[in-house]
Amino acid sequence: MKSLTSILVLFLISFSINAQEFKFEKETINYGKINKGADGERIFTFTNIGDQPIIIKRIQSSCGCTVPKKPEKPIMPGEKGEIKVSYDTKRVGGFSKSITIFSNATEAIKVLRIKGIISNGVSLEKEKSMLSNSEI
């Protein structure tokens, strides 16, 4: 009987420990091909699918060119939360960066990614516009 009680207690403890979970709509955001100096802010949206509040303790990016912003308040069960990420689009070329989230969720460390290509070129539409304006 003691062993059955011990197993039951361990099961309840492990269940309550795993009660905080979140589900991201996307774990990778692809900026695609964007122009130098374009808006580099993107948002990762998630939902607390557990039965306890999720507290994001901190977020760390893989380099200084990526600045994440965490929610300040706990995300209650069933609620949505956002993590804003700003990438420095003044750096021309391809990029692939990671954002590591530290929280009280079941998966205490979660890695999200951003990627894309920053182009230095002027688009054909801008060139056509510049040419047509110079003819006037």
Secondary structure as UniProt FT lines:
FT   HELIX           2..17
FT   TURN            18..19
FT   STRAND          22..24
FT   STRAND          28..35
FT   TURN            36..37
FT   STRAND          41..48
FT   STRAND          56..61
FT   TURN            64..65
FT   STRAND          66..69
FT   TURN            77..78
FT   STRAND          80..87
FT   TURN            89..90
FT   STRAND          93..103
FT   STRAND          109..119
FT   HELIX           124..134
//
